[in-house]
Amino acid sequence: MTNLSFEIRVPASSANLGPGFDMMGLALGLYLTVRGRVLPADAPWRITASGAKTDGIPLDPEENLICRVARHAASNAYVSLPPLELDIVNDIPLAGGLGSSAAAIVAGVSLVEAVTGMEFSQGEFLRHAMVFENYTDNLAPARFGGWITSCGRISGPPILFHREFPDDLPITIVTPDFALPTEKMRAVLPDTIARAEAIFQMQHVMMFVGALEHRRYDLLREAMRDHLHQPFRAPYVPGLPDILALEHPGLLATALSGAGPSVLVLANENVPSVAAAVQGCFAAHGHSSTVYSLPIDTVGRTIKRG
């Protein structure tokens, strides 16, 4: 096994898509890549990091999330991992609302498959991954690609349902120059909501799915309204209320991407000027931002072994 090499590639993802809190996510063409090589049994693990987004990636195997997930998954699968040399190439903003932690978790479980040749079933893969992130809105698209809705059940792994996202609806992400840890953003959410709010949320999830499946883009602005997470996270994302209320030619709808602070923008005309208008909302509150025009990744995680 010594000198076995491999490459794992995991896409970014945008979760919630407005009203679909913890149940919807979309894989995007921005990637975390892990290139690895098996080392001799007496060698220490070695980690390097490169790419556009490396700040904050621990190089200590005891602290690095990919390594911690891999070791935990291997232990629970009753296999041992040899020492590894890993080069982590990351282009996904950390704590930016684009599933960076989910991508790392998926890469960690995939590391076991890449090194041992094992192939976890969907349920097994999620069981290992959900030890570290107990919701599938980012994990599922990062692993399996595309637009996925998920549903928990009384026992057993969550049910995943692949949907077809329209191919004529460009995806734009605007990411401001600050990070928001997901744990902090989950902590600001209330434990319970009123029945009327639950009804509102269900109505809008169904409208969102129907609007996309029937290409009723005129309904998206209303369909992507949310009362479950965006109002509580807005104080931590300067400019978000302005962005959610923004009207501009070609703009269909906006939403907080995951826990933020990135914003998902759906526009089918004048995309550059729409993105600039969203950037202007951030700039009005003293923050620069980066625009990503991203394809939908329909494949999800890939592994190449050499």
C-alpha positions as CSV (number, residue, x, y, z in Angstrom):
1,M,0.0,0.0,0.0
2,T,3.0,2.3,0.5
3,N,3.2,5.0,-2.2
4,L,-0.5,4.6,-3.1
5,S,-1.7,8.0,-4.2
6,F,-5.2,9.4,-4.5
7,E,-7.1,12.6,-5.1
8,I,-10.4,13.5,-3.4
9,R,-12.5,16.4,-4.7
10,V,-15.5,17.7,-2.8
11,P,-17.8,20.6,-4.0
12,A,-19.0,23.5,-2.0
13,S,-22.7,23.7,-1.3
14,S,-25.4,26.3,-0.5
15,A,-27.9,25.1,2.1
16,N,-31.4,26.2,3.0
17,L,-32.1,28.0,-0.3
18,G,-34.3,30.4,1.6
19,P,-37.1,28.5,3.5
20,G,-35.6,25.0,3.4
21,F,-33.8,25.1,6.7
22,D,-31.7,21.9,7.4
23,M,-33.5,20.1,4.5
24,M,-32.3,21.5,1.2
25,G,-28.9,22.0,-0.3
26,L,-27.3,22.6,-3.7
27,A,-23.8,21.5,-4.7
28,L,-21.7,24.2,-6.4
29,G,-18.6,24.2,-8.6
30,L,-16.1,25.4,-6.1
31,Y,-13.9,22.8,-4.5
32,L,-11.9,21.3,-1.7
33,T,-9.3,18.9,-3.1
34,V,-7.2,16.5,-1.0
35,R,-4.2,14.9,-2.7
36,G,-2.7,12.2,-0.7
37,R,0.0,9.5,-0.6
38,V,0.5,6.6,1.8
39,L,3.7,6.8,3.7
40,P,5.8,4.0,5.3
41,A,4.4,2.7,8.6
42,D,7.0,4.5,10.8
43,A,6.5,7.9,9.2
44,P,4.5,10.7,10.8
45,W,1.5,12.2,9.1
46,R,2.3,15.3,7.0
47,I,-0.1,18.0,5.9
48,T,0.3,21.0,3.7
49,A,-2.4,23.5,2.5
50,S,-2.7,25.5,-0.6
51,G,-5.4,27.1,-2.8
52,A,-7.3,30.4,-2.5
53,K,-8.6,29.8,1.1
54,T,-5.9,28.3,3.4
55,D,-6.1,30.6,6.5
56,G,-7.5,28.7,9.4
57,I,-6.7,25.2,8.1
58,P,-4.8,23.4,10.9
59,L,-1.8,21.5,9.7
60,D,-1.6,19.4,12.9
61,P,-3.3,16.0,12.2
62,E,-4.7,16.1,15.7
63,E,-6.6,19.3,15.0
64,N,-7.3,19.1,11.3
65,L,-11.0,18.2,10.7
66,I,-10.3,16.0,7.7
67,C,-7.9,13.9,9.6
68,R,-10.1,13.7,12.7
69,V,-13.1,12.6,10.7
70,A,-11.0,10.0,8.8
71,R,-9.6,8.5,12.0
72,H,-13.0,8.4,13.6
73,A,-14.6,6.8,10.5
74,A,-11.8,4.3,10.2
75,S,-12.1,3.3,13.8
76,N,-15.9,2.8,13.5
77,A,-15.4,0.8,10.3
78,Y,-12.9,-1.4,12.1
79,V,-10.0,-0.6,9.8
80,S,-6.6,1.2,10.4
81,L,-5.2,4.1,8.4
82,P,-1.5,4.1,7.6
83,P,0.5,7.4,7.9
84,L,-0.5,9.8,5.1
85,E,0.9,12.8,3.3
86,L,-1.9,15.1,2.5
87,D,-2.0,18.3,0.4
88,I,-5.2,20.1,1.0
89,V,-6.1,22.5,-1.8
90,N,-9.0,24.6,-0.7
91,D,-11.0,27.2,-2.7
92,I,-14.1,27.3,-0.4
93,P,-14.3,30.2,1.9
94,L,-14.1,29.0,5.5
95,A,-17.1,29.8,7.7
96,G,-18.6,31.6,4.7
97,G,-21.9,29.8,4.3
98,L,-20.7,27.5,1.5
99,G,-20.3,24.2,3.3
100,S,-16.6,24.3,4.0
101,S,-17.0,22.2,7.1
102,A,-19.3,19.7,5.3
103,A,-16.7,19.5,2.5
104,A,-14.0,18.7,5.0
105,I,-16.2,16.1,6.7
106,V,-17.0,14.4,3.4
107,A,-13.3,14.5,2.5
108,G,-12.5,12.8,5.8
109,V,-14.9,9.9,5.4
110,S,-13.8,9.6,1.7
111,L,-10.2,9.4,2.9
112,V,-11.0,6.0,4.4
113,E,-12.5,4.8,1.1
114,A,-9.6,6.1,-0.9
115,V,-7.0,4.4,1.2
116,T,-8.7,1.1,2.0
117,G,-10.7,0.6,-1.2
118,M,-13.9,0.4,0.9
119,E,-17.2,1.8,-0.5
120,F,-19.6,2.9,2.1
121,S,-23.3,2.7,1.4
122,Q,-25.2,6.0,1.4
123,G,-26.4,5.2,4.9
124,E,-23.0,4.2,6.2
125,F,-21.4,7.3,4.7
126,L,-24.0,9.6,6.3
127,R,-23.7,7.8,9.7
128,H,-19.9,8.5,9.8
129,A,-20.3,12.1,8.6
130,M,-23.2,13.0,10.8
131,V,-21.1,12.4,13.9
132,F,-19.5,15.7,13.1
133,E,-22.4,17.6,11.6
134,N,-25.8,16.3,12.5
135,Y,-27.7,17.7,9.5
136,T,-27.6,16.8,5.8
137,D,-28.3,20.0,4.0
138,N,-24.7,20.5,3.1
139,L,-23.4,17.0,3.6
140,A,-25.7,15.4,1.1
141,P,-25.0,17.6,-1.9
142,A,-21.3,17.7,-1.1
143,R,-21.2,13.9,-1.2
144,F,-23.8,13.2,-3.9
145,G,-24.0,16.4,-6.0
146,G,-26.9,18.4,-7.3
147,W,-30.0,19.7,-5.5
148,I,-31.0,17.4,-2.7
149,T,-33.8,17.5,-0.2
150,S,-33.5,15.3,2.8
151,C,-35.9,14.0,5.5
152,G,-35.1,12.4,8.8
153,R,-36.9,9.3,10.0
154,I,-37.7,7.6,13.2
155,S,-34.8,5.1,12.8
156,G,-32.1,4.7,10.1
157,P,-30.3,7.2,8.0
158,P,-32.1,10.2,6.5
159,I,-33.9,9.9,3.2
160,L,-32.3,11.8,0.4
161,F,-34.2,12.9,-2.7
162,H,-32.4,14.2,-5.8
163,R,-34.2,17.0,-7.6
164,E,-33.4,18.6,-11.0
165,F,-32.4,22.2,-10.6
166,P,-33.2,24.3,-13.7
167,D,-30.3,24.6,-16.1
168,D,-31.4,28.1,-17.2
169,L,-31.1,29.7,-13.8
170,P,-27.6,30.9,-13.1
171,I,-26.2,30.7,-9.6
172,T,-24.3,33.7,-8.2
173,I,-22.8,33.8,-4.7
174,V,-21.7,37.0,-3.1
175,T,-19.3,36.5,-0.1
176,P,-18.4,39.4,2.2
177,D,-15.0,39.9,3.8
178,F,-15.9,38.3,7.2
179,A,-16.6,34.9,8.5
180,L,-19.4,33.5,10.7
181,P,-18.9,30.2,12.5
182,T,-21.9,27.9,11.9
183,E,-22.0,26.9,15.6
184,K,-22.5,30.6,16.6
185,M,-25.2,31.1,13.9
186,R,-27.1,28.0,15.1
187,A,-26.9,29.2,18.7
188,V,-28.9,32.4,17.8
189,L,-31.9,30.4,16.6
190,P,-34.9,29.9,18.9
191,D,-35.7,26.5,20.2
192,T,-39.4,26.7,19.2
193,I,-41.6,28.7,16.8
194,A,-45.3,29.5,16.7
195,R,-47.6,27.3,14.7
196,A,-48.3,30.1,12.3
197,E,-44.6,30.4,11.5
198,A,-44.4,26.6,11.0
199,I,-47.3,26.9,8.5
200,F,-45.7,29.8,6.8
201,Q,-42.4,27.9,6.4
202,M,-44.1,24.7,5.0
203,Q,-46.1,26.9,2.5
204,H,-42.9,28.5,1.2
205,V,-40.9,25.4,1.0
206,M,-43.6,23.8,-1.2
207,M,-43.9,27.0,-3.3
208,F,-40.1,27.1,-3.8
209,V,-40.0,23.5,-5.0
210,G,-43.0,24.0,-7.3
211,A,-41.6,27.3,-8.7
212,L,-38.4,25.6,-9.7
213,E,-39.9,22.4,-11.1
214,H,-42.4,24.4,-13.2
215,R,-40.0,27.3,-14.0
216,R,-42.3,29.8,-12.4
217,Y,-39.5,32.2,-11.6
218,D,-41.9,35.0,-11.0
219,L,-42.8,33.2,-7.7
220,L,-39.3,32.9,-6.4
221,R,-39.2,36.2,-4.5
222,E,-42.1,35.1,-2.4
223,A,-41.2,31.5,-2.3
224,M,-37.7,32.2,-0.8
225,R,-39.0,34.2,2.1
226,D,-38.0,32.7,5.4
227,H,-39.1,33.2,9.0
228,L,-37.1,30.3,10.6
229,H,-33.4,31.4,10.4
230,Q,-32.7,34.5,8.3
231,P,-34.4,37.1,10.7
232,F,-32.3,35.8,13.6
233,R,-29.1,35.8,11.7
234,A,-29.6,39.1,10.0
235,P,-28.1,41.2,12.8
236,Y,-24.8,39.3,12.2
237,V,-24.8,40.0,8.5
238,P,-24.6,43.8,7.9
239,G,-26.6,44.6,4.8
240,L,-28.6,41.4,4.7
241,P,-32.1,43.0,5.2
242,D,-31.3,45.4,2.3
243,I,-30.1,42.5,0.1
244,L,-33.3,40.4,0.8
245,A,-35.4,43.5,-0.1
246,L,-33.4,44.4,-3.1
247,E,-35.1,45.0,-6.4
248,H,-33.1,45.2,-9.6
249,P,-33.8,44.3,-13.3
250,G,-33.2,40.6,-13.7
251,L,-33.1,39.8,-10.0
252,L,-35.4,37.0,-9.1
253,A,-34.6,36.4,-5.4
254,T,-31.8,36.4,-2.8
255,A,-31.3,34.3,0.3
256,L,-28.6,33.8,3.0
257,S,-26.4,30.9,1.9
258,G,-26.4,28.4,4.8
259,A,-25.6,30.2,8.0
260,G,-24.0,33.0,6.1
261,P,-22.5,35.4,5.6
262,S,-22.5,34.5,1.8
263,V,-25.7,35.4,-0.1
264,L,-27.2,33.2,-2.8
265,V,-28.5,35.3,-5.7
266,L,-30.8,34.0,-8.4
267,A,-31.0,36.2,-11.5
268,N,-31.7,35.3,-15.1
269,E,-30.8,38.7,-16.7
270,N,-28.3,41.4,-16.0
271,V,-26.3,39.1,-13.7
272,P,-23.2,41.3,-13.4
273,S,-25.2,44.4,-12.4
274,V,-27.4,42.4,-10.0
275,A,-24.2,41.1,-8.3
276,A,-22.8,44.6,-8.2
277,A,-26.0,45.8,-6.5
278,V,-25.7,43.1,-3.8
279,Q,-22.1,44.1,-3.4
280,G,-23.2,47.6,-2.9
281,C,-25.4,46.6,0.0
282,F,-22.4,45.1,1.7
283,A,-20.3,48.1,0.8
284,A,-22.8,50.4,2.4
285,H,-22.1,48.7,5.7
286,G,-18.3,48.9,5.3
287,H,-17.6,45.4,3.8
288,S,-16.0,44.4,0.5
289,S,-17.2,41.2,-1.1
290,T,-16.3,38.6,-3.8
291,V,-18.6,37.4,-6.5
292,Y,-18.7,33.8,-7.6
293,S,-20.6,32.7,-10.7
294,L,-20.8,29.0,-10.1
295,P,-22.1,26.0,-12.1
296,I,-24.1,23.3,-10.3
297,D,-22.0,20.3,-9.5
298,T,-24.1,17.3,-10.4
299,V,-21.5,14.6,-9.4
300,G,-20.5,15.4,-5.9
301,R,-17.5,13.9,-4.3
302,T,-15.0,12.1,-6.6
303,I,-12.1,9.8,-5.8
304,K,-9.2,9.0,-8.1
305,R,-6.7,6.4,-7.0
306,G,-3.2,6.1,-8.5
